Amino acid sequence: MRLNIGERFVVLSLLPEAGSFINLKLIREAREACSFDEEEHKKFNFAVNGPAVTWNVDSEEEAYSEIEISGPVKEIIISKLKELDAAEKLEERHVSLFEQLV
């Protein structure tokens, strides 16, 4: 999947903390894939401001990365997005990911 920085944070927030052993192994791999390495921390200059995280990019294209997420984990994310939509709890930060996956 091609995700920007904000979408990577959204995916991380949607991944469940509990599940079956097999799903948890796949979820752990997805968390690692969506997480940011040391080079990215230096490149984007992340900062925590209260509940918000900010970052700097030279161009929008620079903010995108190809992230590998397995089919079962995609289904978990899609299910969570649909659940939020049905409960009318989708937030602006979910919209681009919702449009890509659902």
C-alpha positions as CSV (number, residue, x, y, z in Angstrom):
1,M,0.0,0.0,0.0
2,R,1.2,3.5,-0.7
3,L,0.7,5.5,2.5
4,N,1.6,9.0,3.6
5,I,2.9,9.8,7.1
6,G,-0.6,10.6,8.4
7,E,-2.1,7.5,7.0
8,R,0.6,5.4,8.6
9,F,-0.3,6.9,12.0
10,V,-4.0,6.2,11.3
11,V,-3.2,2.5,10.5
12,L,-1.2,2.2,13.7
13,S,-4.1,3.6,15.7
14,L,-6.6,1.1,14.0
15,L,-4.7,-2.0,14.7
16,P,-6.1,-4.1,17.6
17,E,-4.1,-4.8,20.7
18,A,-5.7,-8.3,21.1
19,G,-6.6,-11.1,18.8
20,S,-5.7,-14.7,17.8
21,F,-2.1,-15.7,17.9
22,I,-1.8,-15.8,14.1
23,N,-3.5,-12.4,13.7
24,L,-1.3,-10.9,16.4
25,K,1.9,-12.0,14.5
26,L,0.6,-10.4,11.3
27,I,-0.5,-7.3,13.2
28,R,3.0,-7.0,14.8
29,E,4.5,-7.2,11.3
30,A,2.1,-4.4,10.1
31,R,3.0,-2.3,13.1
32,E,6.7,-2.6,12.2
33,A,6.1,-1.8,8.6
34,C,4.1,1.3,9.4
35,S,6.5,2.5,12.1
36,F,9.2,5.0,11.4
37,D,12.9,4.2,11.5
38,E,15.7,6.4,12.8
39,E,16.4,7.8,9.3
40,E,12.8,8.9,8.9
41,H,12.8,10.5,12.4
42,K,15.7,12.6,11.3
43,K,14.3,13.3,7.9
44,F,10.8,14.4,9.0
45,N,11.8,16.0,12.3
46,F,8.8,14.6,14.3
47,A,7.6,16.6,17.3
48,V,4.9,15.9,19.9
49,N,2.8,18.9,20.7
50,G,0.2,17.8,23.3
51,P,-1.9,15.1,21.7
52,A,-0.7,15.9,18.2
53,V,2.3,14.8,16.3
54,T,3.8,17.2,13.7
55,W,6.4,16.6,11.0
56,N,8.2,18.4,8.2
57,V,8.4,17.3,4.6
58,D,10.0,19.1,1.6
59,S,7.3,17.8,-0.8
60,E,4.1,15.8,-0.6
61,E,5.7,13.0,-2.6
62,E,8.4,12.7,0.1
63,A,5.7,11.9,2.6
64,Y,4.7,8.7,0.8
65,S,6.1,5.2,1.4
66,E,5.3,1.8,0.0
67,I,4.1,-0.2,3.1
68,E,3.5,-3.9,2.9
69,I,0.4,-5.0,4.8
70,S,-0.9,-8.6,4.5
71,G,-4.5,-9.4,3.3
72,P,-5.8,-10.4,6.7
73,V,-4.5,-7.2,8.3
74,K,-6.1,-5.2,5.5
75,E,-9.4,-6.9,6.3
76,I,-9.0,-6.0,10.0
77,I,-8.4,-2.4,9.1
78,I,-11.3,-2.3,6.6
79,S,-13.6,-3.8,9.3
80,K,-12.6,-1.2,11.8
81,L,-13.1,1.6,9.3
82,K,-16.6,0.2,8.4
83,E,-17.4,-0.1,12.1
84,L,-16.4,3.6,12.7
85,D,-18.5,4.6,9.7
86,A,-21.6,2.7,10.8
87,A,-21.3,4.3,14.3
88,E,-20.7,7.7,12.6
89,K,-17.4,8.0,14.4
90,L,-15.1,8.4,11.4
91,E,-12.8,11.4,11.7
92,E,-11.2,13.5,9.1
93,R,-7.9,11.7,9.6
94,H,-9.6,8.4,8.5
95,V,-11.0,9.7,5.2
96,S,-8.1,9.1,2.8
97,L,-7.5,5.6,4.2
98,F,-11.3,4.9,4.0
99,E,-11.3,6.0,0.3
100,Q,-8.3,3.7,-0.5
101,L,-9.5,0.6,1.3
102,V,-13.3,0.7,1.5
